[in-house]
Amino acid sequence: MEDHFKRFCSICGTRITGRVDKRFCGDGCRTVHHNRSNSETNRHVRLVNGILRRNRRILEKLVPGGMRTVQSTLLFAAGFDFAYHTRYEQDARQSRFYCYDFVYEPAGTGKWKIVKLDEAILHEPNSEGRGAAV
């Protein structure tokens, strides 16, 4: 009767023994299956996170002292992608863009003022009583 219900791992083809509903021979094949099924779903997230991390590294290199005004051409030459940021604010006179713990805003034609935010500012409660969202 056992031969009638032979089951094989859907990843490697090894014969499966054990529970009737078991689909994989072990943890390794189960992990491979889930990584394959999630890879396309998470691809876009990994891409965006990679761009944001690169932007942050560029800002960190350009602003070692905490604040600096730089030319747009310097940011472009370093590979900075202005289309990606973690937060955006606009008030009556200024737009601010955030990349994690850095804020950058226009400072005249072709210039950007970049400031590294202090840890105290990042965790300071806002009007709703929560830490600042960066």
C-alpha positions as CSV (number, residue, x, y, z in Angstrom):
1,M,0.0,0.0,0.0
2,E,2.9,2.4,0.8
3,D,4.2,2.2,-2.9
4,H,0.8,3.6,-4.1
5,F,1.4,6.9,-2.2
6,K,5.1,7.6,-3.2
7,R,5.8,11.3,-2.9
8,F,8.8,13.3,-4.1
9,C,10.3,16.6,-3.1
10,S,9.1,19.3,-5.5
11,I,12.6,20.9,-5.5
12,C,15.2,18.1,-5.7
13,G,13.0,15.0,-6.5
14,T,14.1,13.0,-3.5
15,R,11.5,10.5,-2.2
16,I,9.6,12.0,0.8
17,T,8.7,10.0,3.9
18,G,6.7,11.2,6.8
19,R,3.5,13.2,6.9
20,V,1.1,12.8,4.0
21,D,1.0,16.6,3.3
22,K,4.8,17.0,3.3
23,R,6.0,18.8,0.1
24,F,9.8,19.0,0.7
25,C,12.4,16.5,1.8
26,G,13.9,18.9,4.3
27,D,14.6,22.5,5.5
28,G,17.0,23.2,2.7
29,C,14.5,22.5,-0.1
30,R,11.7,24.3,1.7
31,T,14.0,27.4,2.0
32,V,14.9,27.2,-1.7
33,H,11.2,27.1,-2.6
34,H,10.2,30.1,-0.4
35,N,13.2,32.1,-1.6
36,R,12.3,31.5,-5.2
37,S,8.6,32.4,-4.6
38,N,9.4,35.6,-2.7
39,S,12.3,36.8,-4.9
40,E,10.2,38.5,-7.5
41,T,7.9,40.0,-4.8
42,N,10.8,41.5,-2.9
43,R,12.9,42.5,-6.0
44,H,11.4,46.0,-6.2
45,V,11.9,46.6,-2.4
46,R,15.5,45.5,-2.6
47,L,16.1,47.8,-5.6
48,V,14.7,50.8,-3.9
49,N,16.5,50.1,-0.6
50,G,19.8,49.8,-2.6
51,I,19.2,53.2,-4.2
52,L,18.4,54.8,-0.8
53,R,21.5,53.2,0.8
54,R,23.7,54.5,-2.1
55,N,22.2,58.0,-1.7
56,R,22.8,57.9,2.0
57,R,26.5,56.9,1.5
58,I,26.9,59.7,-0.9
59,L,25.5,62.2,1.5
60,E,27.6,60.9,4.3
61,K,30.8,61.2,2.3
62,L,29.9,64.8,1.2
63,V,28.9,66.0,4.7
64,P,31.4,64.7,7.2
65,G,31.0,67.7,9.5
66,G,27.2,67.7,9.8
67,M,26.3,70.5,7.4
68,R,27.4,71.6,3.9
69,T,26.1,73.2,0.7
70,V,27.1,71.4,-2.5
71,Q,26.5,71.8,-6.2
72,S,24.0,69.6,-7.9
73,T,26.6,68.5,-10.3
74,L,28.7,67.0,-7.5
75,L,25.7,65.0,-6.3
76,F,24.9,63.8,-9.9
77,A,28.6,62.9,-10.5
78,A,28.6,60.8,-7.4
79,G,25.5,58.9,-8.6
80,F,22.9,60.5,-6.3
81,D,19.3,59.7,-7.5
82,F,17.0,62.6,-6.6
83,A,13.9,60.5,-7.4
84,Y,14.3,58.5,-4.2
85,H,14.0,59.8,-0.7
86,T,12.5,58.5,2.6
87,R,10.4,61.6,3.4
88,Y,9.3,64.9,1.8
89,E,8.1,68.1,3.5
90,Q,7.0,71.3,2.0
91,D,6.0,74.5,3.7
92,A,5.2,77.9,2.2
93,R,8.8,78.8,1.3
94,Q,10.8,75.6,1.2
95,S,10.9,71.9,0.2
96,R,12.8,69.4,2.2
97,F,13.9,65.9,1.2
98,Y,15.1,63.3,3.7
99,C,17.3,60.3,3.2
100,Y,17.2,58.5,6.5
101,D,19.2,60.7,8.9
102,F,20.0,63.4,6.3
103,V,17.9,66.3,5.1
104,Y,18.6,68.2,1.9
105,E,16.9,71.3,0.5
106,P,17.4,73.6,-2.4
107,A,19.9,76.4,-1.6
108,G,19.8,78.6,-4.7
109,T,20.3,77.7,-8.3
110,G,22.0,74.4,-8.7
111,K,22.9,74.1,-5.0
112,W,21.7,71.9,-2.1
113,K,22.0,72.4,1.6
114,I,22.6,69.1,3.3
115,V,22.4,68.5,7.0
116,K,23.0,65.3,9.0
117,L,20.3,65.1,11.7
118,D,21.2,64.6,15.3
119,E,20.1,61.4,17.0
120,A,18.2,63.6,19.5
121,I,16.2,65.2,16.7
122,L,15.4,61.8,15.1
123,H,13.9,60.5,18.3
124,E,12.3,63.7,19.6
125,P,8.5,63.3,20.0
126,N,6.5,65.2,17.5
127,S,3.0,66.8,18.1
128,E,1.4,63.3,18.1
129,G,3.8,62.1,20.8
130,R,5.8,59.8,18.5
131,G,9.4,60.0,17.3
132,A,10.1,61.9,14.1
133,A,9.4,59.8,11.0
134,V,12.5,59.7,8.9
